[in-house]
Amino acid sequence: MNKENVLVTFRELGLIICKADTKRKITCPIWDKITLKSVCIFYKMGYVFRDSQDSKKYYSLNEITEKVKRYLAVL
């Protein structure tokens, strides 16, 4: 099984997707899942991720990549 193509929901990772320019939560996102390969695409499109428990904590591209890798390692 190729774990790079496994879809993981934002909820499973404990993330909320936000717009990078306003830092506001996207209430009805078109995408609700992420793969390891699609992490950089979200950042290029102008989205950032924040923690679902702590609304002041925003994750960088590298932090999200590591978070997805750790989640996939458990599977």
N, C-alpha and C positions, 0 to 999 in steps of 0.2 A: 504494500500500500504506500503510495506516494503522499507523505504528510504535507508537502508544500501546497497541495491543491485541496486540502480539507477546509471546509467552510466552518468558521467559528462565529457565533453571534456576539455582538457587543456586550450583551447582558452576561454571557458566560465569562467574559473577560473582566467584567466590572467596569465597563467604559460607557461614556456618553459622547456622541459625536456632536461637534460644534463648528460653526463657521469661524475661520481664523481671524477675519477682520473685526467681527463684532463680539466674538466669544460667547454667542448665544446658542443655546441648545437647539438642535434641529428636532422639531416635534414629530414630523412624519418623514423620516429619511427614506430615500428611494432604496438604499442598500442597508440591510440590517445585519449583514454577515461580512466577514473579512477573511482573506487568505494571507498566507505569508508573503506571496508575491504582490498582493494588492495594497499593502500598507503604504508604500511610497506613492501610489496613485492617488490615494486620499489626500495626502499632504500636497501633492502637485495641484489638485483640484481646489485647494483652499480650505480643507477641513483639518481640524485638530481634535484630539481626544482628551477628555478629562476623566477623572476618577468619579465613579458613581456615588461614592461615600463622601468624598471631600471635593466640593465644587471649586475650590481654589487651586487644586493640583492638576496641572496640564502635563501631558506626556510628550516627549520629543519623539522623533522618528525612530531613533535607536532604542528607546525605552519600549515602544510599542512592539517593535520587531522582537526584542528579547522576551516580552510578555507573551507573545504568540508562540514563540519557540518553546518556552517553558510549558505552556498549556499543551502543545502538541507532543511534548516529550512524555507527558503523563498518560496520554491516550494509548 
